[in-house]
Amino acid sequence: MSQLSRRAFAQRTLGSILSYSLLQTLVQHDLFADETRPAVVKWLARVNQLGWDLKEQKLSQADWQKTIEELYAKADVDGFLALIDFDKLTKNLELVDTGARSLQFKFPKIDGIPENVAWGKQIFALKQGRSVVPHGHNNMATAFLILKGEFHGRHYDRLEDQTEHFILKPTIDRKFTVGECSTVSDVKDNVHWFKSLSTETAFIFNIHVTGINSENKDPTGRLYVDPAGEKLEGGKLRCRRIDYDEANKLYG
C-alpha cells in the first residue's frame, strides 16, 4: 500500500507538472486569445460591411456615423490590441515631436477577418500635448477609436467653403477616454482635432472610407484649418485655411 501511495503521488505530481507546462505553452502562444478572438473578428467584419454599405451608398453618411458609433461603443479594445499584436507593433517606437506618428499594420490571417476591406486604416501615436491637427476632408468618412490614453477632442460642422476661409460651427468639445469614439462625414462633424492629454504615449485607431459620394469629385486629402477664427452670429466661426506646416506649427 505504501508503494502504491508513492506511485499515485508520483503520477499526480507528474500530472501537475504537465498541466503547468501546458499552461505555460498556452500563455506563450497566446492560445487563450482564441476564446475572445471570435467576438473581435465578428466586430471587424461588421465594421467592414458598414464601410461597403457606405461606399455603395446603401447607407447614408449620417446613418453610417450613428451605426458605427454604436458598434464602436461595443468594441473590445483589449481583444483588438491582442489581435494586432500591439506590443510588437509599438516596441521601440520612435515618436515625432509635432503632430502624430502614423503606424501601419496588417490583420492576422484568421478565418472571419475580411481580406477585402472597404477602408484604409492606421493607428496614430502621440506624445503628451501633441495633436492630430485640426482638419477636414472631402468625400471621406472616418472613425476614431481611442486605444490608449486620454484626448481632448473637438469637432466642427463645416458649413461653408470660402476662398481663404471656412465657416465652422463647434459641435463637440470634451475629453475622450479608452473605448470612446468619434466620426466624421461630409454632412456632420466634418472638421476634427484631437490633442493628447496623457503623460504616456496615446494611441487612436483610425479607419477612413473614401469615395462615399459619386458626385463629389474633390480630392479627399486633408483640408487644414485654424479654428481660432473670427466669431460670427449663431455660434459660427470664420476660420483661415492653412497648410500642413502652419497647422503643425500652431497645433501639432
C-alpha positions in Angstrom: 0.0 0.0 0.0 2.9 2.3 0.8 4.4 1.6 -2.7 1.0 2.3 -4.4 0.7 5.5 -2.5 4.1 6.6 -3.6 3.2 5.7 -7.2 -0.1 7.6 -7.1 1.7 10.6 -5.6 4.3 10.5 -8.3 1.6 10.3 -11.0 -0.3 13.2 -9.5 2.9 15.2 -9.3 3.8 14.4 -12.9 0.3 15.4 -13.9 0.6 18.7 -12.2 4.0 19.4 -13.9 2.5 18.5 -17.3 -0.5 20.8 -16.5 1.8 23.6 -15.6 3.9 23.1 -18.7 0.7 23.1 -20.8 -0.4 26.3 -19.1 3.0 27.9 -19.9 2.6 26.9 -23.6 -0.9 28.3 -23.8 0.3 31.6 -22.4 3.4 31.8 -24.5 1.5 31.2 -27.7 -1.5 33.4 -26.8 -3.9 30.5 -27.3 -6.2 31.8 -24.6 -7.0 34.6 -27.1 -8.9 32.1 -29.2 -11.8 32.5 -26.7 -12.0 36.2 -27.3 -11.0 36.5 -30.9 -14.3 35.4 -32.5 -16.0 38.4 -31.0 -13.3 40.8 -32.2 -13.3 39.2 -35.6 -17.1 39.5 -35.8 -16.8 43.1 -34.8 -14.3 43.8 -37.5 -16.4 42.1 -40.1 -19.3 44.2 -39.2 -17.2 47.4 -39.3 -16.1 46.4 -42.8 -19.6 45.6 -44.0 -20.8 49.1 -42.9 -17.9 50.6 -44.9 -19.0 48.8 -48.1 -22.6 49.8 -47.4 -21.5 53.4 -47.2 -19.3 53.2 -50.3 -22.1 51.6 -52.3 -24.5 54.3 -50.9 -26.8 51.7 -49.3 -26.3 53.7 -46.1 -26.4 57.5 -45.7 -23.4 59.2 -44.2 -25.4 60.3 -41.2 -26.7 56.7 -40.7 -23.2 55.3 -41.1 -21.9 57.7 -38.3 -24.7 56.7 -36.0 -24.3 53.0 -36.6 -20.5 52.9 -36.5 -20.5 54.8 -33.2 -23.0 52.3 -31.7 -20.7 49.5 -32.9 -17.5 51.1 -31.7 -19.1 51.6 -28.2 -19.2 47.7 -28.0 -15.5 47.3 -29.1 -13.3 45.0 -27.0 -10.3 47.2 -27.0 -8.0 44.7 -25.2 -9.1 42.0 -27.6 -8.3 44.2 -30.6 -4.9 45.1 -29.2 -4.1 41.4 -28.7 -5.4 40.6 -32.2 -3.0 43.0 -33.9 -0.1 42.2 -31.5 0.0 45.7 -30.3 3.1 45.2 -28.1 5.2 44.1 -31.0 3.8 46.9 -33.2 4.8 49.5 -30.7 8.1 48.0 -29.5 11.0 50.6 -29.7 8.5 53.1 -31.2 10.0 56.5 -32.1 7.5 59.3 -31.8 7.5 62.6 -33.8 8.0 65.9 -31.9 5.0 67.5 -33.6 1.7 66.0 -34.7 1.0 62.3 -34.8 3.1 59.3 -35.9 1.1 57.1 -38.2 1.6 53.3 -37.7 0.7 50.9 -40.5 -0.2 47.3 -39.6 -1.8 44.2 -41.0 -4.5 42.0 -39.5 -3.5 38.3 -38.9 -4.8 35.7 -41.4 -7.7 34.3 -39.3 -10.9 32.9 -40.6 -13.6 35.6 -40.5 -11.3 38.6 -40.9 -12.1 40.3 -44.2 -9.3 40.4 -46.8 -11.0 43.0 -48.9 -11.7 45.9 -46.6 -13.7 48.9 -47.5 -11.5 51.3 -45.7 -7.9 52.4 -45.1 -6.6 52.0 -41.5 -3.8 53.3 -39.3 -3.0 53.9 -35.7 -2.0 57.4 -34.6 0.7 57.6 -31.8 1.1 60.8 -30.0 3.2 62.4 -27.2 1.6 64.4 -24.5 0.4 67.7 -25.8 0.7 66.6 -29.4 -2.3 66.6 -31.8 -4.0 65.1 -34.7 -4.2 68.7 -36.0 -7.4 70.5 -37.0 -8.5 69.4 -40.5 -11.5 68.2 -42.6 -11.9 66.2 -45.7 -14.0 65.9 -48.9 -15.8 62.7 -49.9 -14.5 60.8 -46.9 -15.9 59.4 -43.7 -13.6 58.5 -40.8 -13.9 56.9 -37.4 -11.6 57.2 -34.4 -11.4 54.7 -31.5 -9.3 55.6 -28.5 -7.0 52.7 -27.8 -4.8 54.1 -25.0 -4.6 57.4 -23.2 -6.9 60.4 -23.0 -7.6 63.1 -25.5 -9.3 66.5 -25.8 -11.4 66.1 -28.8 -13.1 68.8 -30.8 -15.4 68.6 -33.8 -16.9 71.3 -36.0 -19.6 71.3 -38.8 -18.1 72.8 -41.9 -20.9 75.0 -43.1 -19.3 76.9 -46.0 -16.1 76.9 -48.0 -14.7 80.3 -49.0 -11.6 81.2 -51.0 -9.4 81.7 -47.9 -11.7 80.7 -45.1 -14.1 78.0 -43.8 -17.3 78.8 -41.9 -17.4 76.4 -39.0 -19.7 75.7 -36.1 -18.4 73.9 -33.0 -20.3 70.7 -32.3 -18.2 68.6 -29.8 -15.7 69.7 -27.2 -14.9 67.2 -24.5 -12.5 64.6 -23.1 -12.2 61.2 -24.8 -11.0 58.1 -23.0 -10.2 54.5 -23.9 -13.0 52.8 -25.8 -14.7 56.1 -26.8 -15.0 57.1 -30.5 -16.0 59.9 -32.8 -16.8 60.1 -36.5 -16.6 62.4 -39.5 -18.5 62.7 -42.7 -19.2 65.3 -45.4 -22.6 66.1 -43.7 -21.8 66.0 -40.0 -18.8 66.9 -37.7 -16.6 67.4 -40.8 -13.6 69.0 -39.0 -11.9 67.4 -36.1 -8.9 68.0 -33.8 -7.6 65.6 -31.1 -4.9 66.6 -28.6 -3.3 64.1 -26.3 -3.7 64.7 -22.6 -1.7 61.6 -21.4 1.8 61.6 -19.9 2.5 58.4 -21.7 2.1 57.7 -25.4 -1.6 57.8 -26.5 -3.0 55.9 -29.4 -6.0 56.2 -31.8 -7.3 53.6 -34.2 -8.5 55.3 -37.4 -10.4 54.0 -40.4 -11.2 56.1 -43.4 -13.7 55.3 -46.1 -13.3 57.2 -49.4 -15.5 57.6 -52.5 -18.7 57.9 -50.4 -20.3 60.4 -52.8 -20.0 59.6 -56.5 -21.0 63.2 -57.4 -18.2 64.7 -55.3 -15.0 64.9 -57.4 -13.0 66.9 -54.9 -9.7 65.5 -53.6 -10.0 63.5 -50.3 -6.8 64.9 -48.8 -6.8 66.9 -45.6 -8.1 70.5 -45.5 -6.2 72.2 -42.7 -7.9 75.0 -40.8 -7.1 77.3 -37.9 -10.1 77.0 -35.6 -9.2 80.2 -33.7 -11.3 82.2 -36.0 -13.5 85.3 -36.1 -16.7 84.8 -34.1 -19.9 85.2 -36.1 -23.6 85.2 -35.1 -25.2 81.9 -34.2 -22.0 80.5 -32.7 -20.3 80.3 -36.1 -16.6 80.9 -36.8 -14.8 82.3 -39.8 -11.6 80.3 -39.8 -8.5 80.6 -42.0 -7.5 77.9 -44.5 -3.9 77.0 -43.6 -1.3 74.5 -44.9 0.3 71.4 -43.3 3.3 73.3 -42.0 1.3 76.0 -40.3 -1.2 73.5 -38.9 1.7 71.6 -37.2 3.4 74.8 -36.0 0.2 76.0 -34.4 -1.3 72.8 -33.1 0.9 69.8 -33.8 
